[in-house]
Amino acid sequence: MWGEERATYENLKEWALECYFEGCRDHAVKKAWSHEQVMGYVAYQFDDGFDLPIEDLMWQVVLLVLSGGWLPQWDVEMRGAIADCIAKHGLDKLLVEVPNDEAETFLHDLGILQLI
């Protein structure tokens, strides 16, 4: 989706927060959307996915964090998708091209979320 250059974890978080802000501003406040609807809006903005499995994995982690644990079904689905991606590709293989500092941040987040 994003061409030749890999989307960084930081970029994915920035994009998600921008979409979350827009969803809250344009829909939650004006139309009384729920948190679940805003999360759906954020996910939909990147519904086509990304070119690389590591980008998809990072995006799923970002969405899990933004869901804040307030959406039990969302939590189950995201955790399942994350576990499936790691099982399918192997975390070490997914991170092979990721710079050390970015990988450390991502691994730290996975640890906090008890995904590794």
C-alpha positions in Angstrom: 0.0 0.0 0.0 2.8 2.4 0.8 5.3 1.6 -1.9 8.9 0.7 -1.6 9.7 2.1 1.8 8.5 0.3 4.9 6.2 2.2 7.2 8.0 2.5 10.6 6.3 1.7 13.9 6.4 5.4 14.7 4.7 6.3 11.4 2.0 3.8 12.0 1.3 5.2 15.5 1.2 8.7 14.1 -1.2 7.8 11.3 -3.4 5.9 13.8 -3.5 8.8 16.2 -4.3 11.2 13.4 -7.2 9.0 12.2 -8.4 8.6 15.8 -8.4 12.3 16.3 -10.3 12.8 13.1 -12.8 10.1 14.1 -13.4 11.7 17.5 -13.6 15.2 16.1 -15.7 14.5 13.1 -17.9 11.7 14.4 -17.7 11.0 18.1 -18.3 14.6 19.2 -20.7 15.6 16.5 -22.6 12.3 16.0 -22.1 10.7 19.4 -20.1 7.8 17.9 -18.9 5.2 20.4 -15.3 4.3 21.0 -15.9 1.1 19.0 -17.2 3.1 16.0 -14.1 5.4 16.2 -11.9 2.3 16.3 -13.7 0.9 13.3 -13.1 4.3 11.5 -9.4 4.1 12.2 -9.1 0.5 11.1 -11.1 1.2 7.9 -8.7 4.0 6.9 -6.1 1.3 6.3 -8.4 -1.5 5.4 -6.3 -2.5 2.3 -3.5 -3.4 4.7 0.2 -2.9 4.1 2.7 -4.4 1.8 4.8 -6.2 4.4 3.8 -8.6 7.2 5.8 -6.6 9.8 3.7 -3.5 8.9 0.5 -5.4 9.4 1.7 -6.8 12.7 2.8 -3.4 13.9 -0.6 -1.9 12.8 -2.5 -4.6 14.7 -0.5 -3.8 17.8 -1.2 -0.1 17.4 -4.9 -0.8 17.0 -4.9 -3.1 20.1 -3.3 -0.3 22.2 -5.7 2.3 20.9 -8.7 0.1 21.8 -7.6 0.6 25.4 -9.0 -2.7 26.6 -12.5 -1.2 26.5 -13.6 -3.4 23.6 -13.4 -7.1 24.7 -14.2 -8.6 21.3 -11.7 -6.2 19.6 -9.1 -7.3 22.1 -9.6 -11.0 21.4 -9.6 -10.5 17.6 -6.5 -8.3 17.6 -4.6 -10.6 20.0 -5.5 -13.6 17.8 -4.4 -11.8 14.6 -1.1 -10.8 16.3 -0.5 -14.3 17.5 -1.3 -15.8 14.1 1.1 -13.4 12.3 3.9 -14.1 14.7 3.3 -17.9 14.4 3.1 -17.7 10.7 6.2 -15.6 10.0 8.3 -15.8 13.2 9.0 -12.7 15.2 12.8 -12.8 14.5 12.2 -13.1 10.8 9.7 -10.2 10.8 12.1 -8.0 12.6 15.2 -8.8 10.6 15.1 -5.6 8.5 13.9 -3.4 11.4 16.5 -1.1 12.9 17.5 -2.0 16.5 16.0 1.0 18.2 12.6 0.5 16.5 12.7 -3.2 17.1 13.4 -2.6 20.8 10.5 -0.2 21.1 8.2 -2.6 19.4 9.3 -5.6 21.5 8.9 -3.5 24.6 5.3 -2.8 23.6 4.7 -6.5 22.8 6.0 -7.4 26.3 3.8 -4.8 28.1 0.8 -6.3 26.2 1.9 -9.8 27.2 2.1 -10.9 23.6 5.6 -12.2 23.9 
